[in-house]
Amino acid sequence: MRYEHHMQLAMHRQGVVRRRDFLKGISAASIAAGTLSWTDLMSVHAGDLRKRGMACIVLWMQGGPSQFETFSPKPGHENGGETKAIQTSVPGIEIAEGLPHLAQVMDDLAIVRSMTTKEGNHQRASFLLHTGYAPTASVKHPTFGAIAAHQLPNPECDLPSFVRIGNQFRNSGGGGFLGAEFDAFGLPSAEQMPANTQPTTSSERFSRRLGLLGRLEADAANGSTAPFAADHRKLYDKASRMILSPAMKTFNIEDEPEAIRTAYGESDFATGCLMARRLVEAGVTFVEVSTGNWDTHNDNWPRTAELKAQIDQPFAQLLRDLKQRGLLETTLVVWMGEFGRTPRINPRGGRDHYPKAFNVALAGGGVRGGRVIGATDPSGAEVSDRPVAVTDLFQTFCRSLKIDAAHENMSPIGRPIKIVNGGSPVEELFA
């Protein structure tokens, strides 16, 4: 039995390698031995996986970034405060000062300045912008990352389909009624390998332990415990496949050339953006990179200046890097938070929660850059042109990723629920 198990494991590994074209001039033994660097592996299949499907990277600005200090400045109006506007690479489009790198890649970036919702609470708004649904007590909706992993599976990738990088707000959502199988794989820091992913024993002993676990689960797989045993088995199978895979090299950021790391910058967010590119290149479907402290109720201008300095270079370099590798057309990149900030400055020199009018930036995935969709009035208080609701935004995501937004998933209570309930894509982004 032990010999048969090892033969099956070897055949599985050989099949994975063959499917990825890793064997073009490279021996299976060298891969199994871990003697190839990440760069060597990537040079073999150079984006082939993602050319066969779509991917998405969400850059999540936790806390709600000010639209005035990012992509919708209002210089000359009292609500604009101290923030000036700068020219971009696209004539006629200006963004806030402090984003010079993003200004240079405006040709690939599109801005929606007319986002509008009614959710001004962090928890509820974060859930809404992650799932497309307001939170309810009766249904636990899956986050869009889980939807993408469910609708766009990549059977050739041993890594999780849905990865989150950075500390996440507790209401970002997970697999919801799709099940724990579609929860995000959490990576607190891109600077470190995932915890508990190195086998603590020999492969032979590890295999025996998995066999024992399988027998225990088989004994438990009856009656009311059967669904739990099945879910547990799925998670262990996925985890085992991952940690035994050569693709685990993806998580080793040290394999990245120093010149590229320098191009992204030195912040945690910068490393997260670089890791997101590595994961997408390796075949991961959905990656979310989060950075926080955008809840600027006080000291708005010095705080947003620091935050913009953290995201400007990495965000711009991510777009350049994806484009240079031929991955931008098949990778939707979304920059957003849960809402915007108030037009009026409060007595503490800050801006408060404002879901009525804010902005989102998008690139790749068929989105045509160098354009602005929608507008607010001169004060920034009201959407004056082309309002975009959350359902419209999620329809746009589906349009980009070639997901059927009307597809219905069945909830545990037998209720069919559409991926997006209403709205329509912002077609101007693709024209």
C-alpha positions as CSV (number, residue, x, y, z in Angstrom):
1,M,0.0,0.0,0.0
2,R,2.8,2.4,0.8
3,Y,4.5,1.8,-2.5
4,E,1.2,2.4,-4.4
5,H,0.6,5.6,-2.4
6,H,4.0,6.9,-3.4
7,M,3.5,6.0,-7.0
8,Q,0.2,7.9,-6.9
9,L,1.9,10.9,-5.4
10,A,4.6,10.8,-7.9
11,M,2.1,10.5,-10.8
12,H,0.1,13.4,-9.3
13,R,3.2,15.6,-9.2
14,Q,4.3,14.6,-12.7
15,G,0.8,15.4,-13.9
16,V,0.9,18.9,-12.3
17,V,4.2,19.6,-13.8
18,R,3.1,18.4,-17.3
19,R,0.0,20.5,-17.1
20,R,2.0,23.6,-16.5
21,D,4.6,23.0,-19.2
22,F,7.2,23.0,-16.5
23,L,9.0,20.1,-18.3
24,K,10.1,22.1,-21.4
25,G,13.8,21.4,-21.0
26,I,13.7,20.9,-17.3
27,S,13.8,17.6,-15.4
28,A,11.0,16.7,-13.0
29,A,13.7,15.7,-10.5
30,S,15.2,19.2,-10.4
31,I,11.8,20.7,-9.7
32,A,11.1,18.1,-7.0
33,A,14.4,18.8,-5.4
34,G,13.7,22.5,-5.3
35,T,16.8,23.5,-7.1
36,L,15.1,25.9,-9.5
37,S,14.6,29.5,-8.5
38,W,11.3,31.3,-8.9
39,T,12.7,33.3,-11.8
40,D,13.6,30.0,-13.6
41,L,10.2,28.5,-13.0
42,M,8.5,31.7,-14.3
43,S,10.7,31.8,-17.4
44,V,9.4,28.4,-18.3
45,H,5.7,29.2,-18.4
46,A,5.8,33.1,-18.5
47,G,2.2,33.8,-17.9
48,D,0.7,30.8,-19.7
49,L,-1.7,30.0,-16.9
50,R,-3.3,33.4,-16.8
51,K,-3.6,33.6,-20.6
52,R,-6.1,30.7,-20.2
53,G,-8.3,32.6,-17.7
54,M,-9.0,35.9,-15.9
55,A,-7.7,37.1,-12.6
56,C,-8.5,40.0,-10.3
57,I,-6.4,42.0,-7.8
58,V,-8.2,44.3,-5.3
59,L,-6.2,47.0,-3.5
60,W,-8.4,47.6,-0.5
61,M,-8.0,50.9,1.3
62,Q,-9.4,50.0,4.7
63,G,-11.1,52.9,6.5
64,G,-12.5,54.8,3.5
65,P,-10.1,57.0,1.5
66,S,-10.8,60.6,0.9
67,Q,-11.9,61.2,-2.7
68,F,-10.7,64.8,-2.5
69,E,-7.1,63.7,-1.6
70,T,-6.9,60.9,-4.2
71,F,-8.7,60.8,-7.5
72,S,-11.3,63.6,-7.2
73,P,-9.6,66.7,-6.1
74,K,-11.5,70.0,-5.8
75,P,-8.8,72.7,-5.9
76,G,-10.2,76.2,-5.5
77,H,-13.2,75.2,-3.5
78,E,-13.3,75.4,0.2
79,N,-14.2,71.8,0.5
80,G,-11.0,70.9,-1.4
81,G,-9.0,72.1,1.5
82,E,-5.2,72.2,1.1
83,T,-5.1,69.6,-1.6
84,K,-3.9,70.7,-5.0
85,A,-4.3,68.9,-8.3
86,I,-1.6,67.6,-10.6
87,Q,-1.6,66.8,-14.3
88,T,-1.5,63.2,-15.5
89,S,-0.2,61.6,-18.7
90,V,-3.7,62.1,-20.2
91,P,-4.4,65.7,-21.1
92,G,-7.4,67.0,-19.2
93,I,-7.3,64.5,-16.4
94,E,-6.0,65.7,-13.0
95,I,-5.7,63.8,-9.8
96,A,-4.6,64.9,-6.3
97,E,-1.0,65.9,-5.6
98,G,1.1,63.2,-3.9
99,L,0.4,60.6,-6.6
100,P,3.0,61.4,-9.2
101,H,3.7,57.7,-10.1
102,L,0.0,57.1,-10.7
103,A,-0.3,60.3,-12.7
104,Q,2.3,58.8,-15.1
105,V,0.2,55.6,-15.7
106,M,-3.1,57.3,-16.2
107,D,-3.2,55.9,-19.7
108,D,-3.9,52.5,-18.1
109,L,-6.1,53.7,-15.3
110,A,-9.8,54.6,-15.3
111,I,-11.5,56.6,-12.5
112,V,-15.2,56.3,-11.5
113,R,-15.9,59.6,-9.6
114,S,-19.6,59.0,-9.1
115,M,-19.8,56.0,-6.7
116,T,-22.7,56.2,-4.3
117,T,-24.2,54.1,-1.5
118,K,-26.2,54.6,1.7
119,E,-23.9,52.6,4.0
120,G,-21.8,54.9,6.2
121,N,-20.9,52.3,8.9
122,H,-17.5,50.6,8.5
123,Q,-18.7,47.1,9.1
124,R,-21.7,47.3,6.9
125,A,-20.1,49.3,4.1
126,S,-17.0,46.9,4.0
127,F,-19.3,43.9,3.7
128,L,-21.3,45.7,0.9
129,L,-18.2,46.6,-1.1
130,H,-16.9,43.0,-0.7
131,T,-20.1,41.1,-1.5
132,G,-22.4,43.4,-3.4
133,Y,-25.0,42.8,-0.7
134,A,-25.9,44.6,2.5
135,P,-25.4,42.3,5.5
136,T,-28.4,40.4,6.8
137,A,-29.0,38.0,9.6
138,S,-30.5,35.3,7.4
139,V,-27.9,34.9,4.6
140,K,-24.2,34.9,4.8
141,H,-23.2,36.2,1.3
142,P,-19.8,35.2,-0.1
143,T,-17.3,37.8,-0.8
144,F,-16.5,38.5,-4.5
145,G,-13.2,36.9,-4.1
146,A,-15.0,33.7,-3.2
147,I,-17.3,34.1,-6.1
148,A,-14.4,34.5,-8.5
149,A,-12.7,31.4,-7.1
150,H,-15.9,29.5,-7.5
151,Q,-16.7,30.7,-11.0
152,L,-13.1,30.8,-12.4
153,P,-11.4,27.7,-10.9
154,N,-7.9,27.0,-12.1
155,P,-7.4,23.2,-11.6
156,E,-3.8,23.5,-12.8
157,C,-2.8,25.7,-9.9
158,D,-1.9,24.1,-6.6
159,L,-2.1,27.4,-4.7
160,P,-5.4,28.7,-3.2
161,S,-7.7,30.4,-5.7
162,F,-8.4,33.3,-3.3
163,V,-5.6,34.9,-1.3
164,R,-5.7,37.9,1.1
165,I,-2.6,39.8,2.0
166,G,-2.4,42.1,5.0
167,N,-4.5,42.5,8.1
168,Q,-8.1,42.3,7.1
169,F,-11.1,44.1,8.6
170,R,-13.3,41.5,10.2
171,N,-16.3,42.2,8.0
172,S,-14.5,41.7,4.7
173,G,-16.4,38.4,4.3
174,G,-15.4,34.9,3.2
175,G,-16.8,31.9,1.4
176,G,-20.3,32.5,3.0
177,F,-22.9,30.1,1.9
178,L,-20.5,28.7,-0.8
179,G,-18.7,27.0,2.1
180,A,-15.3,27.2,3.9
181,E,-13.7,25.8,0.7
182,F,-13.9,29.2,-0.8
183,D,-12.7,31.2,2.2
184,A,-9.6,33.3,1.6
185,F,-6.1,32.0,2.3
186,G,-4.7,34.7,4.7
187,L,-1.1,35.9,4.3
188,P,-0.6,38.5,7.1
189,S,2.7,39.7,5.5
190,A,4.1,39.2,2.1
191,E,7.6,39.4,3.6
192,Q,7.2,36.0,5.2
193,M,6.3,32.5,4.0
194,P,2.8,31.3,5.1
195,A,2.8,29.9,8.6
196,N,2.5,26.1,9.1
197,T,3.1,25.2,5.5
198,Q,6.4,23.3,6.0
199,P,5.9,19.5,6.8
200,T,7.4,18.8,10.2
201,T,8.2,15.2,9.2
202,S,9.3,13.1,6.3
203,S,7.1,12.8,3.3
204,E,6.6,9.1,4.0
205,R,5.4,9.8,7.5
206,F,3.3,12.7,6.4
207,S,1.6,10.4,3.9
208,R,0.9,7.8,6.6
209,R,-0.7,10.5,8.8
210,L,-2.9,11.6,5.9
211,G,-4.0,8.0,5.4
212,L,-4.9,7.7,9.1
213,L,-6.8,10.9,8.9
214,G,-8.7,9.7,5.9
215,R,-9.8,6.5,7.8
216,L,-10.9,8.5,10.8
217,E,-12.9,10.8,8.6
218,A,-14.4,7.9,6.7
219,D,-15.7,6.5,10.1
220,A,-17.2,10.0,10.9
221,A,-18.8,10.4,7.5
222,N,-22.2,9.3,8.4
223,G,-25.4,10.9,9.7
224,S,-25.3,14.5,10.7
225,T,-21.5,14.7,10.8
226,A,-21.1,13.7,7.1
227,P,-21.1,17.3,5.7
228,F,-18.5,18.4,8.3
229,A,-16.3,15.4,7.6
230,A,-16.5,16.1,3.8
231,D,-15.6,19.8,4.2
232,H,-12.7,18.9,6.5
233,R,-11.4,16.4,4.0
234,K,-11.5,19.0,1.2
235,L,-9.6,21.5,3.2
236,Y,-6.9,18.9,4.1
237,D,-6.6,17.7,0.6
238,K,-6.1,21.3,-0.7
239,A,-3.6,22.1,2.0
240,S,-1.6,18.9,1.4
241,R,-1.5,19.5,-2.3
242,M,-0.3,23.0,-1.8
243,I,2.5,22.4,0.7
244,L,3.9,19.5,-1.4
245,S,3.8,21.6,-4.6
246,P,6.8,23.4,-6.3
247,A,4.4,26.4,-6.6
248,M,5.1,27.1,-2.9
249,K,8.1,29.0,-4.2
250,T,5.7,31.7,-5.2
251,F,5.4,32.8,-1.6
252,N,9.2,33.4,-1.3
253,I,9.5,37.1,-2.1
254,E,13.3,36.8,-1.7
255,D,13.4,35.1,-5.1
256,E,12.4,38.3,-6.7
257,P,15.2,40.3,-8.3
258,E,16.3,43.3,-6.3
259,A,15.7,45.7,-9.1
260,I,12.0,44.7,-9.3
261,R,11.6,44.9,-5.5
262,T,13.2,48.4,-5.6
263,A,10.8,49.4,-8.4
264,Y,7.8,48.6,-6.2
265,G,9.1,50.4,-3.1
266,E,9.7,49.4,0.5
267,S,6.4,49.6,2.3
268,D,4.4,46.5,3.4
269,F,1.8,47.5,0.8
270,A,4.6,47.6,-1.8
271,T,5.6,44.0,-1.0
272,G,1.9,43.0,-1.0
273,C,1.5,44.4,-4.5
274,L,4.5,42.5,-5.7
275,M,3.3,39.3,-4.1
276,A,-0.1,39.8,-5.8
277,R,1.6,39.9,-9.2
278,R,3.6,36.8,-8.4
279,L,0.4,35.0,-7.3
280,V,-1.5,36.0,-10.4
281,E,1.4,34.9,-12.6
282,A,1.4,31.6,-10.8
283,G,-2.3,31.0,-11.6
284,V,-4.1,32.4,-8.6
285,T,-7.5,33.7,-9.5
286,F,-8.2,36.5,-6.9
287,V,-5.8,38.4,-4.7
288,E,-6.7,41.2,-2.2
289,V,-4.0,43.4,-0.8
290,S,-5.1,45.7,2.1
291,T,-3.7,48.7,3.8
292,G,-5.4,50.7,6.5
293,N,-5.6,53.9,8.5
294,W,-7.7,55.8,5.9
295,D,-10.2,56.7,8.5
296,T,-9.0,60.3,8.7
297,H,-11.4,61.9,11.2
298,N,-8.6,64.2,12.2
299,D,-5.4,65.6,10.7
300,N,-6.6,64.7,7.3
301,W,-3.8,66.3,5.1
302,P,-0.7,65.1,6.9
303,R,-2.2,61.6,7.3
304,T,-3.4,61.3,3.7
305,A,0.0,62.6,2.5
306,E,1.7,59.7,4.3
307,L,-0.8,57.1,3.0
308,K,-0.5,58.3,-0.6
309,A,3.3,58.0,-0.3
310,Q,2.8,54.3,0.7
311,I,0.5,53.4,-2.2
312,D,1.6,55.6,-5.1
313,Q,4.7,53.8,-6.3
314,P,3.6,50.2,-5.7
315,F,0.2,50.7,-7.4
316,A,1.7,52.3,-10.4
317,Q,4.5,49.7,-10.6
318,L,2.0,46.8,-10.3
319,L,0.2,48.1,-13.5
320,R,3.6,48.5,-15.3
321,D,4.7,45.1,-14.2
322,L,1.5,43.3,-15.3
323,K,1.5,45.2,-18.6
324,Q,5.1,44.3,-19.3
325,R,4.4,40.6,-18.7
326,G,1.3,40.5,-20.8
327,L,-1.0,40.0,-17.9
328,L,-2.8,43.3,-17.6
329,E,-5.5,42.5,-20.2
330,T,-6.5,39.4,-18.3
331,T,-6.1,40.9,-14.8
332,L,-8.6,43.3,-13.4
333,V,-7.0,45.7,-10.9
334,V,-9.4,47.5,-8.6
335,W,-8.5,50.3,-6.0
336,M,-11.3,51.1,-3.6
337,G,-12.4,51.4,0.0
338,E,-15.8,51.2,1.8
339,F,-16.8,54.8,1.2
340,G,-15.4,58.3,0.9
341,R,-15.0,61.3,3.2
342,T,-17.2,64.3,3.9
343,P,-16.8,67.4,1.7
344,R,-16.8,69.7,4.8
345,I,-13.8,69.7,7.1
346,N,-14.7,68.9,10.7
347,P,-13.3,71.0,13.7
348,R,-10.4,68.4,14.1
349,G,-9.1,69.1,10.6
350,G,-10.5,65.8,9.4
351,R,-13.2,64.3,7.1
352,D,-15.9,62.0,8.3
353,H,-17.7,59.1,6.6
354,Y,-19.4,59.9,3.3
355,P,-20.9,57.1,1.2
356,K,-23.0,59.5,-0.9
357,A,-20.2,60.4,-3.4
358,F,-16.8,58.8,-3.7
359,N,-14.4,57.2,-6.2
360,V,-13.0,53.9,-7.4
361,A,-10.1,53.3,-9.8
362,L,-9.8,50.4,-12.2
363,A,-7.3,49.0,-14.7
364,G,-6.8,46.0,-16.9
365,G,-9.3,43.2,-17.5
366,G,-10.5,44.9,-20.7
367,V,-11.0,48.3,-18.9
368,R,-9.8,51.1,-21.1
369,G,-7.6,53.5,-19.3
370,G,-7.2,57.3,-19.6
371,R,-10.8,58.1,-18.8
372,V,-13.0,59.4,-16.1
373,I,-16.6,58.2,-15.5
374,G,-19.1,60.3,-13.7
375,A,-18.7,63.6,-11.8
376,T,-19.7,65.4,-8.6
377,D,-20.9,69.0,-8.3
378,P,-18.3,71.7,-7.7
379,S,-18.6,71.2,-3.9
380,G,-18.1,67.4,-4.1
381,A,-21.3,66.9,-2.1
382,E,-23.6,65.4,-4.8
383,V,-23.1,63.1,-7.8
384,S,-23.9,65.3,-10.8
385,D,-23.3,62.9,-13.6
386,R,-23.5,59.1,-14.2
387,P,-24.2,57.7,-10.6
388,V,-22.7,54.3,-10.1
389,A,-24.2,52.0,-7.5
390,V,-22.5,49.0,-5.9
391,T,-24.5,46.6,-8.0
392,D,-23.3,48.5,-11.1
393,L,-19.7,48.2,-9.9
394,F,-20.1,44.4,-9.3
395,Q,-21.8,44.0,-12.7
396,T,-18.7,45.7,-14.1
397,F,-16.4,43.3,-12.3
398,C,-18.3,40.4,-13.8
399,R,-18.3,41.9,-17.2
400,S,-14.5,42.2,-17.0
401,L,-13.8,38.7,-15.6
402,K,-16.4,37.1,-17.9
403,I,-18.5,35.9,-15.0
404,D,-22.3,35.5,-15.5
405,A,-23.7,38.0,-13.0
406,A,-27.1,36.4,-13.2
407,H,-25.8,33.0,-12.2
408,E,-27.7,31.7,-9.2
409,N,-26.1,30.0,-6.3
410,M,-28.2,28.1,-3.8
411,S,-28.2,29.2,-0.2
412,P,-28.5,26.6,2.6
413,I,-32.2,27.4,3.0
414,G,-32.8,26.6,-0.6
415,R,-33.0,30.1,-1.9
416,P,-31.4,30.9,-5.3
417,I,-29.3,34.0,-5.0
418,K,-27.8,35.8,-8.0
419,I,-24.1,36.8,-8.0
420,V,-25.3,40.4,-8.5
421,N,-28.9,41.3,-7.9
422,G,-29.6,44.2,-10.3
423,G,-27.6,47.0,-11.8
424,S,-25.8,47.0,-15.1
425,P,-22.1,47.2,-16.1
426,V,-20.4,50.6,-16.6
427,E,-20.0,50.0,-20.3
428,E,-18.1,53.3,-20.8
429,L,-15.2,51.6,-19.1
430,F,-14.9,49.1,-22.0
431,A,-15.8,51.2,-25.0
